[in-house]
């Protein structure tokens, strides 16, 4: 395997481990073992545990942007927002990605993590603004609903909804008036 292929394997394992345990609760020894590399090799590729984590977060947010871009291809306005929203809803079914995203938000107490998350999230917002042409309030509502979906997905309420969750989602999904 090339170094680039190993790097991709390590990042895939890191996404799972960091998603489950966060920056401080994850062992690089575990990541190295599960990726089938030595810990010194892991550090040779990424430098530090924190750099590995930051790259994992960058990758997660970049892949989310790619999902948005693919979904919105050829669309604009509300059609673009609908397509992106549906694609994001499907993306949330990947518990690994969801957990990694939620851990990244939780780890924003660290200045370096916060900066990476700000940059990646900012790219998502800028893309949605550009492709939809929506006003700032609509963009706010779109991302607020996305965060609500994150919380619902974290509690496994997208399909198995409690009555309160059904009402909240139904109210949120009502056409704007």
Secondary structure, 3 states (H helix, E strand, C coil): CCHHHHHHHHHHHHHHHHHHHHHHHCCHHHHHHHHCCCHHHHHHHHCCHHHHHHHHHHHHHHHHHHHHHHHHCCCCHHHHHHHHHHHHHHHCCCHHHHHHHHHHHHHHHCHHHHHHHHHHHHHHHHHHHHHHCCCHHHHHHHHHHHHHHHHHHHCCCCCCCCHHHHHHHHHHHCCCC
